[in-house]
C-alpha cells in the first residue's frame, strides 16, 4: 500500500467518539488486532506516558535521555502537526512514507482477517507497535491518546508508567472531577 492509500484507509476509519464505543469502552478490539499481528506491542520494553499537559514534552525528554545512553528509541505521540508520520519515530526520525504504507497495509490485512474494525487511532497505534518490532527498537516511549485506562496504547505491558500533571479534561468520558480524571489516567499503571 502506498502512502496516499494508507491515508485513505485511515480516513475511512472513524474516531473513537463516532464508533458508538464511548458508552462501553474497551481495549479488546486493538488487543485482538495486535494479537493477530503477532503481538508487536510486547516486542520491546515500554515507557507509557499520560497526564493532562506535558505528555509530548515528557516523551521527548525521556527519549533524548535514552538515546544519549546509546539506545534505539521508538516514540509514539499524538496528534500530529502536519503529517501522520510524525506520530511514529525511531531516534527522532519519522517513519518513512513507504514504511508507513507497509505497516498500515498490515493493519488492513489483519482487519480483513479478524473482522476487527479499528478506529483511526487504533490503526495508527497498531502500526506503530508493528514498526517498532520490525525495526527492533530497544525501548518504546508511548504517549497515551486520551486518559489512559481505555486508551488503545494501554495494551502494552509497560515497565514504567509516567503521569504528568492532572487537571480537568475529557470530563465527558471520565467524569466531572480531577479524582475521576486521575483514576482513568492511573489505569496505565500495571502491577509489579
MARVOVO-405888 format. One record per residue: residue in one letter; residue number from 1; x, y, z of N, C-alpha, C in turn. Coordinates in steps of 0.05 Angstrom, whole numbers. Example, Ala and Ser with C-alpha at 12.3 -4.5 7.8 and 13.67 -1.06 7.14 Angstrom:
# MARVOVO-405888
@resn=A; resi=1; npx=264; npy=-114; npz=156; capx=246; capy=-90; capz=156; cpx=264; cpy=-66; cpz=156
@resn=S; resi=2; npx=257; npy=-45; npz=142; capx=273; capy=-21; capz=143; cpx=258; cpy=1; cpz=157
***
This chain:
# MARVOVO-405888
@resn=X; resi=1; npx=17; npy=-23; npz=0; capx=0; capy=0; capz=0; cpx=18; cpy=25; cpz=0
@resn=X; resi=2; npx=12; npy=44; npz=-17; capx=28; capy=68; capz=-18; cpx=18; cpy=87; cpz=4
@resn=X; resi=3; npx=32; npy=109; npz=8; capx=26; capy=128; capz=29; cpx=-2; cpy=140; cpz=26
@resn=X; resi=4; npx=-9; npy=148; npz=2; capx=-35; capy=160; capz=-2; cpx=-58; cpy=140; cpz=3
@resn=X; resi=5; npx=-54; npy=115; npz=-5; capx=-74; capy=95; capz=1; cpx=-76; cpy=90; cpz=31
@resn=X; resi=6; npx=-53; npy=91; npz=45; capx=-54; capy=88; capz=74; cpx=-70; cpy=110; cpz=87
@resn=X; resi=7; npx=-66; npy=135; npz=78; capx=-82; capy=157; capz=88; cpx=-111; cpy=154; cpz=83
@resn=X; resi=8; npx=-118; npy=144; npz=59; capx=-146; capy=140; capz=52; cpx=-158; cpy=118; cpz=70
@resn=X; resi=9; npx=-143; npy=97; npz=75; capx=-152; capy=75; capz=93; cpx=-158; cpy=87; cpz=121
@resn=X; resi=10; npx=-140; npy=103; npz=131; capx=-144; capy=115; capz=157; cpx=-168; cpy=134; cpz=158
@resn=X; resi=11; npx=-170; npy=150; npz=137; capx=-193; capy=169; capz=136; cpx=-220; cpy=155; cpz=135
@resn=X; resi=12; npx=-220; npy=130; npz=127; capx=-244; capy=114; capz=126; cpx=-251; cpy=102; cpz=153
@resn=X; resi=13; npx=-234; npy=107; npz=173; capx=-239; capy=95; capz=199; cpx=-245; cpy=117; cpz=219
@resn=X; resi=14; npx=-268; npy=115; npz=232; capx=-278; capy=136; capz=249; cpx=-261; cpy=140; cpz=274
@resn=X; resi=15; npx=-264; npy=164; npz=285; capx=-252; capy=169; capz=311; cpx=-268; cpy=155; cpz=332
@resn=X; resi=16; npx=-257; npy=151; npz=355; capx=-269; capy=135; capz=377; cpx=-297; cpy=145; cpz=384
@resn=X; resi=17; npx=-301; npy=171; npz=386; capx=-327; capy=181; capz=394; cpx=-348; cpy=177; cpz=373
@resn=X; resi=18; npx=-341; npy=170; npz=348; capx=-360; capy=165; capz=327; cpx=-366; cpy=135; cpz=323
@resn=X; resi=19; npx=-353; npy=118; npz=339; capx=-357; capy=89; capz=336; cpx=-380; cpy=78; cpz=351
@resn=X; resi=20; npx=-390; npy=94; npz=371; capx=-411; capy=83; capz=388; cpx=-399; cpy=68; cpz=411
@resn=X; resi=21; npx=-373; npy=66; npz=413; capx=-360; capy=51; capz=435; cpx=-354; cpy=68; cpz=459
@resn=X; resi=22; npx=-361; npy=94; npz=459; capx=-355; capy=112; capz=481; cpx=-370; cpy=102; cpz=506
@resn=X; resi=23; npx=-394; npy=93; npz=503; capx=-410; capy=84; capz=527; cpx=-401; cpy=57; cpz=537
@resn=X; resi=24; npx=-386; npy=42; npz=522; capx=-376; capy=16; capz=531; cpx=-347; cpy=14; cpz=522
@resn=X; resi=25; npx=-329; npy=30; npz=534; capx=-301; capy=30; capz=525; cpx=-287; cpy=3; cpz=529
@resn=X; resi=26; npx=-269; npy=-4; npz=512; capx=-255; capy=-29; capz=513; cpx=-229; cpy=-28; cpz=497
@resn=X; resi=27; npx=-208; npy=-41; npz=507; capx=-184; capy=-44; capz=492; cpx=-184; cpy=-71; cpz=477
@resn=X; resi=28; npx=-206; npy=-86; npz=480; capx=-207; capy=-112; capz=467; cpx=-204; cpy=-111; cpz=437
@resn=X; resi=29; npx=-216; npy=-92; npz=422; capx=-212; capy=-92; capz=393; cpx=-182; cpy=-90; cpz=385
@resn=X; resi=30; npx=-168; npy=-71; npz=397; capx=-139; capy=-69; capz=389; cpx=-123; cpy=-92; cpz=400
@resn=X; resi=31; npx=-131; npy=-104; npz=422; capx=-117; capy=-128; capz=432; cpx=-120; cpy=-151; cpz=412
@resn=X; resi=32; npx=-144; npy=-155; npz=402; capx=-149; capy=-176; capz=382; cpx=-133; cpy=-170; cpz=356
@resn=X; resi=33; npx=-133; npy=-145; npz=348; capx=-119; capy=-138; capz=323; cpx=-89; cpy=-143; cpz=326
@resn=X; resi=34; npx=-77; npy=-133; npz=348; capx=-49; capy=-137; capz=353; cpx=-41; cpy=-166; cpz=358
@resn=X; resi=35; npx=-59; npy=-181; npz=370; capx=-54; capy=-209; capz=374; cpx=-51; cpy=-223; cpz=346
@resn=X; resi=36; npx=-69; npy=-216; npz=328; capx=-67; capy=-227; capz=301; cpx=-42; cpy=-218; cpz=286
@resn=X; resi=37; npx=-31; npy=-195; npz=294; capx=-7; capy=-185; capz=282; cpx=19; cpy=-196; cpz=295
@resn=X; resi=38; npx=16; npy=-214; npz=314; capx=39; capy=-226; capz=327; cpx=47; cpy=-212; cpz=353
@resn=X; resi=39; npx=29; npy=-197; npz=365; capx=34; capy=-182; capz=390; cpx=59; cpy=-164; cpz=389
@resn=X; resi=40; npx=60; npy=-146; npz=369; capx=83; capy=-129; capz=367; cpx=86; cpy=-109; cpz=390
@resn=X; resi=41; npx=65; npy=-104; npz=404; capx=65; capy=-86; capz=428; cpx=81; cpy=-98; cpz=451
@resn=X; resi=42; npx=87; npy=-124; npz=450; capx=102; capy=-138; capz=471; cpx=131; cpy=-143; cpz=463
@resn=X; resi=43; npx=139; npy=-133; npz=440; capx=166; capy=-139; capz=429; cpx=188; cpy=-122; cpz=442
@resn=X; resi=44; npx=182; npy=-101; npz=456; capx=203; capy=-84; capz=468; cpx=192; cpy=-73; cpz=494
@resn=X; resi=45; npx=211; npy=-65; npz=512; capx=202; capy=-51; capz=537; cpx=189; cpy=-25; cpz=529
@resn=X; resi=46; npx=170; npy=-17; npz=546; capx=155; capy=8; capz=541; cpx=154; cpy=26; cpz=565
@resn=X; resi=47; npx=158; npy=51; npz=560; capx=153; capy=72; capz=580; cpx=127; cpy=86; cpz=570
@resn=X; resi=48; npx=107; npy=85; npz=587; capx=80; capy=95; capz=580; cpx=75; cpy=121; cpz=594
@resn=X; resi=49; npx=66; npy=142; npz=579; capx=64; capy=169; capz=590; cpx=35; cpy=179; cpz=587
@resn=X; resi=50; npx=23; npy=188; npz=609; capx=-3; capy=200; capz=609; cpx=-3; cpy=226; cpz=625
@resn=X; resi=51; npx=-25; npy=240; npz=626; capx=-27; capy=265; capz=641; cpx=-44; cpy=284; cpz=625
@resn=X; resi=52; npx=-49; npy=307; npz=636; capx=-66; capy=327; capz=622; cpx=-49; cpy=344; cpz=603
@resn=X; resi=53; npx=-27; npy=354; npz=613; capx=-9; capy=371; capz=596; cpx=19; cpy=361; cpz=599
@resn=X; resi=54; npx=35; npy=366; npz=578; capx=64; capy=359; capz=580; cpx=71; cpy=331; cpz=572
@resn=X; resi=55; npx=52; npy=315; npz=562; capx=58; capy=288; capz=555; cpx=79; cpy=287; cpz=532
@resn=X; resi=56; npx=74; npy=302; npz=511; capx=92; capy=302; capz=488; cpx=120; cpy=311; cpz=496
@resn=X; resi=57; npx=122; npy=332; npz=512; capx=148; capy=342; capz=521; cpx=162; cpy=321; cpz=538
@resn=X; resi=58; npx=147; npy=308; npz=555; capx=158; capy=287; capz=572; cpx=168; cpy=264; cpz=555
@resn=X; resi=59; npx=153; npy=255; npz=535; capx=162; capy=234; capz=517; cpx=188; cpy=242; cpz=504
@resn=X; resi=60; npx=190; npy=267; npz=494; capx=214; capy=276; capz=481; cpx=238; cpy=276; cpz=500
@resn=X; resi=61; npx=234; npy=286; npz=524; capx=257; capy=286; capz=543; cpx=266; cpy=258; cpz=550
@resn=X; resi=62; npx=248; npy=240; npz=556; capx=255; capy=213; capz=562; cpx=269; cpy=200; cpz=538
@resn=X; resi=63; npx=259; npy=204; npz=515; capx=270; capy=193; capz=490; cpx=299; cpy=203; cpz=487
@resn=X; resi=64; npx=304; npy=229; npz=490; capx=331; capy=240; capz=486; cpx=350; cpy=229; cpz=507
@resn=X; resi=65; npx=341; npy=226; npz=532; capx=358; capy=214; capz=553; cpx=366; cpy=185; cpz=546
@resn=X; resi=66; npx=347; npy=170; npz=536; capx=353; capy=142; capz=529; cpx=371; cpy=140; cpz=504
@resn=X; resi=67; npx=367; npy=158; npz=485; capx=385; capy=158; capz=461; cpx=413; cpy=166; cpz=469
@resn=X; resi=68; npx=415; npy=184; npz=489; capx=442; capy=192; capz=498; cpx=457; cpy=169; cpz=511
@resn=X; resi=69; npx=442; npy=149; npz=519; capx=454; capy=124; capz=531; cpx=460; cpy=103; cpz=509
@resn=X; resi=70; npx=455; npy=111; npz=484; capx=462; capy=93; capz=462; cpx=439; cpy=74; cpz=454
@resn=X; resi=71; npx=415; npy=78; npz=465; capx=393; capy=61; capz=458; cpx=379; cpy=70; cpz=433
@resn=X; resi=72; npx=367; npy=51; npz=419; capx=350; capy=58; capz=396; cpx=322; cpy=60; cpz=407
@resn=X; resi=73; npx=310; npy=84; npz=404; capx=285; capy=91; capz=418; cpx=262; cpy=96; cpz=397
@resn=X; resi=74; npx=240; npy=82; npz=401; capx=216; capy=88; capz=386; cpx=198; cpy=107; cpz=402
@resn=X; resi=75; npx=187; npy=126; npz=389; capx=167; capy=143; capz=403; cpx=141; cpy=144; cpz=388
@resn=X; resi=76; npx=120; npy=144; npz=403; capx=93; capy=146; capz=392; cpx=78; cpy=168; cpz=406
@resn=X; resi=77; npx=70; npy=189; npz=391; capx=56; capy=212; capz=403; cpx=33; cpy=219; cpz=385
@resn=X; resi=78; npx=15; npy=235; npz=396; capx=-8; capy=245; capz=380; cpx=-18; cpy=271; cpz=393
@resn=X; resi=79; npx=-31; npy=288; npz=378; capx=-35; capy=285; capz=349; cpx=-11; cpy=294; cpz=334
@resn=X; resi=80; npx=-12; npy=293; npz=307; capx=9; capy=303; capz=291; cpx=3; cpy=332; cpz=283
@resn=X; resi=81; npx=24; npy=346; npz=275; capx=21; capy=374; capz=267; cpx=16; cpy=376; cpz=237
@resn=X; resi=82; npx=32; npy=363; npz=221; capx=29; capy=365; capz=192; cpx=24; cpy=338; cpz=178
@resn=X; resi=83; npx=39; npy=318; npz=186; capx=37; capy=291; capz=173; cpx=35; cpy=270; cpz=194
@resn=X; resi=84; npx=19; npy=250; npz=189; capx=14; capy=228; capz=208; cpx=40; cpy=214; cpz=215
@resn=X; resi=85; npx=60; npy=214; npz=197; capx=86; capy=201; capz=202; cpx=99; cpy=212; cpz=227
@resn=X; resi=86; npx=93; npy=237; npz=234; capx=106; capy=250; capz=258; cpx=99; cpy=235; cpz=283
@resn=X; resi=87; npx=78; npy=220; npz=284; capx=70; capy=206; capz=308; cpx=89; cpy=182; cpz=315
@resn=X; resi=88; npx=101; npy=171; npz=294; capx=117; capy=146; capz=297; cpx=146; cpy=152; cpz=290
@resn=X; resi=89; npx=164; npy=150; npz=309; capx=192; capy=157; capz=304; cpx=211; cpy=137; cpz=315
@resn=X; resi=90; npx=234; npy=135; npz=303; capx=257; capy=120; capz=314; cpx=280; cpy=139; cpz=316
@resn=X; resi=91; npx=290; npy=142; npz=340; capx=312; capy=161; capz=346; cpx=307; cpy=188; cpz=334
@resn=X; resi=92; npx=282; npy=197; npz=337; capx=274; capy=224; capz=329; cpx=267; cpy=227; cpz=300
@resn=X; resi=93; npx=270; npy=206; npz=284; capx=264; capy=208; capz=255; cpx=238; cpy=194; cpz=249
@resn=X; resi=94; npx=219; npy=208; npz=236; capx=193; capy=197; capz=230; cpx=195; cpy=172; cpz=211
@resn=X; resi=95; npx=177; npy=155; npz=214; capx=174; capy=132; capz=196; cpx=171; cpy=143; cpz=167
@resn=X; resi=96; npx=184; npy=129; npz=148; capx=183; capy=139; capz=120; cpx=155; cpy=133; cpz=109
@resn=X; resi=97; npx=149; npy=147; npz=87; capx=123; capy=143; capz=74; cpx=119; cpy=114; cpz=65
@resn=X; resi=98; npx=141; npy=102; npz=54; capx=139; capy=74; capz=45; cpx=134; cpy=55; cpz=68
@resn=X; resi=99; npx=149; npy=59; npz=90; capx=146; capy=41; capz=114; cpx=118; cpy=45; cpz=126
@resn=X; resi=100; npx=109; npy=70; npz=126; capx=82; capy=76; capz=137; cpx=61; cpy=61; cpz=121
@resn=X; resi=101; npx=64; npy=62; npz=95; capx=45; capy=48; capz=77; cpx=45; cpy=18; cpz=82
@resn=X; resi=102; npx=69; npy=7; npz=87; capx=72; capy=-22; capz=92; cpx=59; cpy=-30; cpz=118
@resn=X; resi=103; npx=64; npy=-15; npz=140; capx=52; capy=-23; capz=165; cpx=22; cpy=-19; cpz=166
@resn=X; resi=104; npx=12; npy=2; npz=153; capx=-17; capy=6; capz=151; cpx=-29; cpy=-16; cpz=134
@resn=X; resi=105; npx=-16; npy=-25; npz=113; capx=-25; capy=-48; capz=97; cpx=-28; cpy=-73; cpz=115
@resn=X; resi=106; npx=-9; npy=-77; npz=133; capx=-10; capy=-99; capz=151; cpx=-34; cpy=-97; cpz=170
@resn=X; resi=107; npx=-40; npy=-73; npz=179; capx=-64; capy=-69; capz=196; cpx=-89; cpy=-75; cpz=180
@resn=X; resi=108; npx=-90; npy=-65; npz=155; capx=-113; capy=-70; capz=138; cpx=-117; cpy=-100; cpz=133
@resn=X; resi=109; npx=-95; npy=-114; npz=128; capx=-97; capy=-143; capz=124; cpx=-108; cpy=-157; cpz=149
@resn=X; resi=110; npx=-99; npy=-149; npz=172; capx=-109; capy=-161; capz=197; cpx=-138; cpy=-154; cpz=202
@resn=X; resi=111; npx=-146; npy=-130; npz=194; capx=-174; capy=-123; capz=196; cpx=-191; cpy=-142; cpz=179
@resn=X; resi=112; npx=-182; npy=-147; npz=155; capx=-197; capy=-165; capz=137; cpx=-198; cpy=-193; cpz=148
@resn=X; resi=113; npx=-177; npy=-202; npz=161; capx=-176; capy=-230; capz=171; cpx=-192; cpy=-232; cpz=197
@resn=X; resi=114; npx=-190; npy=-213; npz=215; capx=-202; capy=-215; capz=241; cpx=-231; cpy=-204; cpz=242
@resn=X; resi=115; npx=-237; npy=-186; npz=224; capx=-263; capy=-172; capz=225; cpx=-263; cpy=-150; cpz=245
@resn=X; resi=116; npx=-241; npy=-144; npz=258; capx=-239; capy=-122; capz=277; cpx=-235; cpy=-96; cpz=261
@resn=X; resi=117; npx=-253; npy=-77; npz=264; capx=-251; capy=-52; capz=250; cpx=-240; cpy=-31; cpz=270
@resn=X; resi=118; npx=-215; npy=-25; npz=268; capx=-203; capy=-6; capz=287; cpx=-211; cpy=23; cpz=281
@resn=X; resi=119; npx=-210; npy=39; npz=301; capx=-213; capy=68; capz=297; cpx=-187; cpy=78; cpz=284
@resn=X; resi=120; npx=-187; npy=103; npz=275; capx=-163; capy=115; capz=264; cpx=-140; cpy=113; cpz=283
@resn=X; resi=121; npx=-145; npy=120; npz=308; capx=-123; capy=119; capz=328; cpx=-114; cpy=91; cpz=334
@resn=X; resi=122; npx=-132; npy=72; npz=335; capx=-124; capy=44; capz=340; cpx=-108; cpy=34; cpz=317
@resn=X; resi=123; npx=-115; npy=41; npz=292; capx=-100; capy=32; capz=269; cpx=-71; cpy=43; cpz=269
@resn=X; resi=124; npx=-69; npy=69; npz=275; capx=-42; capy=81; capz=276; cpx=-26; cpy=69; cpz=299
@resn=X; resi=125; npx=-39; npy=65; npz=322; capx=-26; capy=53; capz=345; cpx=-15; cpy=25; cpz=338
@resn=X; resi=126; npx=-32; npy=8; npz=326; capx=-23; capy=-19; capz=319; cpx=0; cpy=-17; cpz=299
@resn=X; resi=127; npx=-2; npy=2; npz=280; capx=20; capy=5; capz=260; cpx=46; cpy=13; cpz=274
@resn=X; resi=128; npx=44; npy=31; npz=294; capx=68; capy=39; capz=308; cpx=81; cpy=16; cpz=322
@resn=X; resi=129; npx=66; npy=0; npz=336; capx=77; capy=-23; capz=350; cpx=89; cpy=-43; cpz=330
@resn=X; resi=130; npx=76; npy=-47; npz=307; capx=87; capy=-66; capz=287; cpx=114; cpy=-55; cpz=277
@resn=X; resi=131; npx=116; npy=-29; npz=271; capx=140; capy=-18; capz=261; cpx=162; cpy=-19; cpz=282
@resn=X; resi=132; npx=156; npy=-13; npz=307; capx=176; capy=-14; capz=328; cpx=188; cpy=-43; cpz=330
@resn=X; resi=133; npx=171; npy=-63; npz=327; capx=180; capy=-91; capz=328; cpx=197; cpy=-96; cpz=303
@resn=X; resi=134; npx=188; npy=-87; npz=280; capx=203; capy=-92; capz=255; cpx=230; cpy=-80; cpz=255
@resn=X; resi=135; npx=233; npy=-56; npz=266; capx=259; capy=-42; capz=265; cpx=275; cpy=-47; cpz=291
@resn=X; resi=136; npx=264; npy=-64; npz=308; capx=278; capy=-72; capz=332; cpx=288; cpy=-50; cpz=350
@resn=X; resi=137; npx=269; npy=-32; npz=358; capx=277; capy=-11; capz=377; cpx=284; cpy=-25; cpz=404
@resn=X; resi=138; npx=302; npy=-12; npz=419; capx=309; capy=-23; capz=445; cpx=287; cpy=-17; cpz=466
@resn=X; resi=139; npx=273; npy=6; npz=462; capx=252; capy=14; capz=481; cpx=233; cpy=32; cpz=465
@resn=X; resi=140; npx=208; npy=31; npz=473; capx=188; capy=50; capz=461; cpx=178; cpy=68; cpz=483
@resn=X; resi=141; npx=176; npy=94; npz=477; capx=164; capy=113; capz=495; cpx=138; cpy=121; cpz=482
@resn=X; resi=142; npx=116; npy=115; npz=495; capx=89; capy=116; capz=483; cpx=72; cpy=136; cpz=499
@resn=X; resi=143; npx=61; npy=155; npz=484; capx=42; capy=174; capz=496; cpx=13; cpy=164; cpz=493
@resn=X; resi=144; npx=-1; npy=166; npz=515; capx=-30; capy=159; capz=515; cpx=-44; cpy=179; cpz=497
@resn=X; resi=145; npx=-64; npy=170; npz=482; capx=-80; capy=187; capz=466; cpx=-100; cpy=203; cpz=482
@resn=X; resi=146; npx=-116; npy=189; npz=499; capx=-135; capy=203; capz=516; cpx=-139; cpy=187; cpz=542
@resn=X; resi=147; npx=-135; npy=200; npz=564; capx=-139; capy=189; capz=591; cpx=-119; cpy=167; cpz=597
@resn=X; resi=148; npx=-126; npy=141; npz=593; capx=-107; capy=120; capz=600; cpx=-120; cpy=92; cpz=600
@resn=X; resi=149; npx=-137; npy=88; npz=619; capx=-147; capy=60; capz=623; cpx=-158; cpy=47; cpz=598
@resn=X; resi=150; npx=-174; npy=61; npz=582; capx=-186; capy=50; capz=558; cpx=-173; cpy=59; cpz=533
@resn=X; resi=151; npx=-150; npy=72; npz=535; capx=-136; capy=81; capz=511; cpx=-123; cpy=58; cpz=496
@resn=X; resi=152; npx=-123; npy=60; npz=470; capx=-111; capy=38; capz=453; cpx=-82; cpy=32; cpz=461
@resn=X; resi=153; npx=-68; npy=51; npz=470; capx=-40; capy=46; capz=478; cpx=-37; cpy=29; cpz=503
@resn=X; resi=154; npx=-59; npy=26; npz=518; capx=-57; capy=12; capz=543; cpx=-57; cpy=-18; cpz=540
@resn=X; resi=155; npx=-53; npy=-28; npz=516; capx=-49; capy=-57; capz=512; cpx=-20; cpy=-65; cpz=519
@resn=X; resi=156; npx=-3; npy=-45; npz=522; capx=26; capy=-51; capz=528; cpx=28; cpy=-61; cpz=557
@resn=X; resi=157; npx=50; npy=-75; npz=562; capx=57; capy=-83; capz=589; cpx=81; cpy=-65; cpz=597
@resn=X; resi=158; npx=74; npy=-40; npz=603; capx=95; capy=-21; capz=608; cpx=112; cpy=-27; cpz=633
@resn=X; resi=159; npx=138; npy=-24; npz=630; capx=156; capy=-27; capz=653; cpx=155; cpy=-2; cpz=670
@resn=X; resi=160; npx=149; npy=20; npz=658; capx=148; capy=46; capz=672; cpx=123; cpy=61; cpz=663
@resn=X; resi=161; npx=108; npy=72; npz=682; capx=85; capy=89; capz=676; cpx=92; cpy=117; cpz=687
@resn=X; resi=162; npx=88; npy=137; npz=670; capx=93; capy=165; capz=678; cpx=67; cpy=180; cpz=677
@resn=X; resi=163; npx=61; npy=194; npz=698; capx=37; capy=211; capz=699; cpx=46; cpy=240; cpz=703
@resn=X; resi=164; npx=40; npy=257; npz=683; capx=47; capy=285; capz=685; cpx=24; cpy=298; cpz=702
@resn=X; resi=165; npx=21; npy=324; npz=700; capx=1; capy=337; capz=717; cpx=-27; cpy=328; cpz=710
@resn=X; resi=166; npx=-46; npy=330; npz=729; capx=-73; capy=322; capz=726; cpx=-91; cpy=347; cpz=729
@resn=X; resi=167; npx=-108; npy=352; npz=709; capx=-128; capy=374; capz=711; cpx=-153; cpy=364; cpz=696
@resn=X; resi=168; npx=-174; npy=380; npz=697; capx=-199; capy=373; capz=684; cpx=-195; cpy=372; cpz=654
@resn=X; resi=169; npx=-199; npy=349; npz=642; capx=-201; capy=346; capz=613; cpx=-216; cpy=321; cpz=607
@resn=X; resi=170; npx=-229; npy=320; npz=585; capx=-244; capy=297; capz=576; cpx=-265; cpy=288; cpz=597
@resn=X; resi=171; npx=-277; npy=308; npz=610; capx=-296; capy=302; capz=632; cpx=-320; cpy=287; cpz=621
@resn=X; resi=172; npx=-327; npy=291; npz=595; capx=-350; capy=276; capz=584; cpx=-345; cpy=246; cpz=583
@resn=X; resi=173; npx=-319; npy=238; npz=584; capx=-313; capy=210; capz=583; cpx=-305; cpy=199; cpz=610
@resn=X; resi=174; npx=-292; npy=215; npz=627; capx=-281; capy=205; capz=652; cpx=-297; cpy=213; cpz=677
@resn=X; resi=175; npx=-311; npy=235; npz=676; capx=-325; capy=244; capz=699; cpx=-318; cpy=273; cpz=705
@resn=X; resi=176; npx=-333; npy=286; npz=723; capx=-331; capy=315; capz=727; cpx=-309; cpy=324; cpz=746
@resn=X; resi=177; npx=-294; npy=306; npz=759; capx=-275; capy=316; capz=779; cpx=-246; cpy=307; cpz=772
@resn=X; resi=178; npx=-227; npy=321; npz=784; capx=-199; capy=313; capz=779; cpx=-193; cpy=285; cpz=790
@resn=X; resi=179; npx=-208; npy=277; npz=811; capx=-205; capy=249; capz=821; cpx=-214; cpy=229; cpz=799
@resn=X; resi=180; npx=-236; npy=235; npz=785; capx=-245; capy=218; capz=763; cpx=-223; cpy=217; cpz=741
@resn=X; resi=181; npx=-213; npy=240; npz=734; capx=-192; capy=241; capz=713; cpx=-167; cpy=225; cpz=722
@resn=X; resi=182; npx=-159; npy=230; npz=747; capx=-135; capy=216; capz=757; cpx=-139; cpy=185; cpz=757
@resn=X; resi=183; npx=-163; npy=177; npz=764; capx=-169; capy=148; capz=765; cpx=-166; cpy=136; cpz=737
@resn=X; resi=184; npx=-176; npy=150; npz=717; capx=-174; capy=140; capz=689; cpx=-145; cpy=140; cpz=679
@resn=X; resi=185; npx=-130; npy=161; npz=685; capx=-102; capy=163; capz=677; cpx=-85; cpy=142; cpz=691
@resn=X; resi=186; npx=-91; npy=137; npz=716; capx=-76; capy=117; capz=732; cpx=-81; cpy=89; cpz=721
@resn=X; resi=187; npx=-100; npy=85; npz=703; capx=-105; capy=59; capz=691; cpx=-82; cpy=48; cpz=675
@resn=X; resi=188; npx=-62; npy=65; npz=669; capx=-38; capy=54; capz=655; cpx=-18; cpy=41; cpz=674
@resn=X; resi=189; npx=-22; npy=45; npz=700; capx=-3; capy=34; capz=719; cpx=-8; cpy=4; cpz=722
@resn=X; resi=190; npx=12; npy=-12; npz=718; capx=9; capy=-41; capz=719; cpx=21; cpy=-52; cpz=745
@resn=X; resi=191; npx=11; npy=-74; npz=754; capx=22; capy=-87; capz=778; cpx=52; cpy=-95; cpz=773
@resn=X; resi=192; npx=68; npy=-93; npz=794; capx=95; capy=-102; capz=793; cpx=113; cpy=-80; cpz=787
***
